[in-house]
Amino acid sequence: MGGDRQAAGQPVGQLGVREFHDGLDLVQLGFGHRGDSGLHELTDQQVVLVSAAVLGAIDQPAAAVVQGFWSRIFKVGHIGLRYRRALAKSQHVTLEILEPMRAPISSLPGLGPKLSALVGRLVGGDSVRDVLFHLPVDFMDRRETPKIREARAGMVATLRVEVIRHEAPARKGQPHRVVIGDETGFAEVVLFHAARLVQFPLGARLVVSGRLEAFGGRLVMAHPDYVASQLQEADFPWVEPIWPLAAGVVPRVMRRAALGALARLPALAEWQDASVLRKRGWPGFGQALRALHAPVELPDEKPAERLAYDELLARQLSFAIVRARRRKRPGRVLVGDGRLRAEALRRFGHKLTAGQLEALAQIDADMAAPHQMLRLLQGDVGAGKTLVALLGMLRTVEAGAQAALMAPTEILAKQHYATFQKLCPVPVALLTGNVKGVDRRRILAALADGLLPIIIGTHAIFQKEVEFKDLALAVIDEQHRFGVDQRLALSAKGAAADLLVMTATPIPRTLLLTHWAEMEVSRITGKPAGRQKITTTLHKVSELEKVLAAIERAIAAGGLVYWVCPLVTESEVLDITATEVRYAQLRERFGALVALAHGQQEAVVRDAALADFGAGRCKILVATTVIEVGMDVRAANIMVIEHAERFGLAQLHQLRGRVGRGDAKSFCLLLHDDKISVGARKRLALLRDTADGFVIADEDFRLRGSGDFLGTKQSGLPGYRLADAEKHADLLPMARQDAVLLLQRDPRLESPRGQAVRVLLNLFDQREAILTVRAG
């Protein structure tokens, strides 16, 4: 907290809102009004703000990563809203009741600094809560307790035995042996570490659990997993959780951490609806955690489902709260006279599809409303999203303001620029990192003076030197390739600018609910007139000669061919034909008709190859996925994709969409290894038989997870700890509906359940939602 420490309730004038955390820089988050702030002292002399309405005033973006107690990214800006005093009492209760779960891992018994650091790295955080949220992935049932005579090799058994004798190793390097027995027979325990002999005193009656093997006609248990006195059976892990582990954290350490964390678990008021709990048969929050980390019986799916639903509900509540706040935020009313749109459609020469008309009507309604638009525009490959975005931008210009479109790559930005130049009846400019000198200064001056109504560019539009006179609409293409902060940085260049986001391929329904739920969604179905059906066929690599012969015939008939390879350089790990090698082979057969384009070339060389292909000067373009977006060559009618089994379905569908844009019959040839898995064959067959991108997106997500779509390596739901995309997909719509109904009945979360839900939001670090509710 800036300046001297101030007691809660004392007048503070204008208070600098800051937070401290060991090892981090001091971060200025904003300013609060006197009387709207309260202080709360935690352990280790930390002081945090617990009831500052300023943090709910999220307007202009300024992101700062603040770890420790808050552990979230805040976007905080100037104070421009009216605030109500936050409910200080409930906030104090919320923080205090969760304080044991916010305690550091090092506070757990039996975990020193080194082990605490290793456990923290494993569970992805440094608090007791992070340990509790590191759930087991399976369970070992040790409840089978046969007599030695009944036991068999290969089984995990728990034996109640007496220690009969110790047998020392005959020579160095051999194990120690302990003979154990019951009334039915004898077995041996093998120990390679003599230190463990103290666990087996002669005559002791023990419970020994581990895997049995047969050796020399005897049952042998090498290094038992658990050894305990029969007097301590009550503490024995009869059902043992199996947690994901990492180097340095053995099961014994993880169990110690989990049990210590469970001991810190406070009694929390129930935030779920009682009827839902009864209908689903779900336990309470604490019961669910205990059933998984310290099970007495082998748990079914109910405890994990309950915890997953808690997380999904917290996120859906957060989305709903933020969505409601954005609807209240003042926006621009943008209404045009339609003249620019009419001219663009005249130049286009075709009627809009029903899907395009519906999406455009939704965008128009948002732009005419007195709040900021935040809309996601999605459709299948070739559905005509760019035209809809252009018509929205022209409405902005008709209203006397400016519009900007941002693309993730220069190739895509140039493609949009070429399209806009053909259709746009007003000046359009292209701004990328390669636009320099006089041209760049001219564009920047025209933007600042309002003489340039539409700009298209890459991340270069983010730069501070780019200033608009009156930016009213920001359009972002391929949004999943941009971070949230980048998206906000563009929209922040205009006062209350509307934001329209486009995606190249349909977003899986699960991701719509988990990563874009704060946006309104427009979905374009159907394709414009003139788009050709693409025939997709599967071919083994051994059939390459047949494919080459077909390409010769296609070229002779005037066709153009994309040939896509998955890698740029030779790989010793993957038996994949590199792009340069295939290019050289095709050059031997087709000569100068073949061009090469990939991301490791100099831009000038790559652009020249793309231009030659677009103009028809070369007939075959050998490329990597650099041509996945931004290529619109109407004469291209054949797509060959090598090692198609290596690609995701959505990416294959996107590549396939590069052809079929003209009048010629079009084909997509998927080359695959002669021997591929059954799963890979099913995926390729689905692409062959299905042209619906929405179906393909959902299936691709189910098979490969969200990592490929979001550009991460992880599967499942990035940012989610307890919910799993495949296991809990059916809970998502339910959580969304529950969140909407709850906020309709109790928008300020002041009811008993609302107060409990505040704890839920805190528990899952939904800070923006919490602060928005507090601010009113």
Secondary structure, DSSP 8 states (H G I E B T S, - for coil): --SS---TTS--SSEEEEE--TTS--EEEEEE-TTS--EEE-GGG-EEESS-GGGG---S--EEEE-TTS-EEEE-----S------HHHHHHHHHHHHHHHSBGGGSTT--HHHHHHHHHHHTSSBHHHHHTS--SEEEE------TTT--TT-EEEEEEEEEEEE--SSTTS-EEEEEEETTEEEEEEES-GGGGGGS-TT-EEEEEEEEEEETTEEEEES-SEEEEGGGGGGS-SEEEE----TT--HHHHHHHHHHHHHH-------S-HHHHHHHT---HHHHHHHHHS-SS---SHHHHHHHHHHHHHHHHHHHHHHHHHHHSB-------SHHHHHHHHHH-S---HHHHHHHHHHHHHHHSSB--EEEEEE-TTS-HHHHHHHHHHHHHHTT-EEEEE-SSHHHHHHHHHHHHHH-SS-EEEE-TT--HHHHHHHHHHHHHT---EEEESGGGGSTT---SSEEEEEEESGGGS-HHHHHHHHTTSTT-EEEEE-SS---HHHHHHHSTTSEEEEE-S--TT---EEEEEEEGGGHHHHHHHHHHHHHTT-EEEEE-S-SS--SSS----HHHHHHHHHHHHGGGEEEE-TTS-HHHHHHHHHHHHTTSSSEEEE-GGGSSS---TTEEEEEETTGGGS-HHHHHHHHTTS--SSS-EEEEEEE-SS--HHHHHHHHHHHH---HHHHHHHHHHHH-SHHHHT-S--S-TT-SS--TTTTTTHHHHHHHHHHHHHHH-TT--SHHHHHHHHHHHHTT-HHHHHHHHH-
